[in-house]
């Protein structure tokens, strides 16, 4: 129910962290994967790693906030692999600023990456999924969309909007056999938060807010992603899977 042989996926924000781990998980189940992010060198290393193991991957440096760049990402995928079946909207940035100190430019930057980018990629892939009568969209939201978090107004608002977007698109595309779901992760141990984990006081403060008293590991996200990307979720759409060690239910 999770095999992806013959399927083609696009993962945005795939240069490192959870995005890279999710792209690796899709390749591991047989999918050809286009990895997209702003940083080309990180993408190239991923593609080299995949090809050395006999897999198929394409590096596509992309500005997820730019419409033309996103369209080129989808077109390059289809030109290389002949189709697209799965979109993982993972690109995202965080701003940790008190609202009264946050500039309009910083607010717009977060909304543009986290929400506009999700919209642009989904819209660019959509006509191909609808035409073939099948497809999966997996949006990466956040547990911060489900709770109040100080100094994260822009990030939390953008991820809450991603959840609303997920549910709306699930309704629109259900009759076309295209499923749209989301994962809302909490804190996961990646290179992006290495500084937090290396500072014992900061790490202790973070994990005290998590009932499980630890951060998640990327491997714990893998089975949920594969279920949403594969046939196991053919009758599941508009759902939000929260994986945060209980943080959002405190």
Secondary structure, 3 states (H helix, E strand, C coil): CCCCCCCEEEEECCCCHHHHHHHHHHHHCCCEEEEEECCHHHHHHHHHHHHHCCCCEEEEECCCCCHHHHHHHHHHHHHHHCCCCEEEECCCCCCCCCHHHCCHHHHHHHHHHHHHHHHHHHHHHHHHHHHHCCEEEEEECCHHHHCCCCCCHHHHHHHHHHHHHHHHHHHHHHHHCEEEEEEEECCECCHHHHHHHHCHHHHHHHHHCCCCCCCECCHHHHHHHHHHHCHHHCCCCCCEEEECCCHHHC
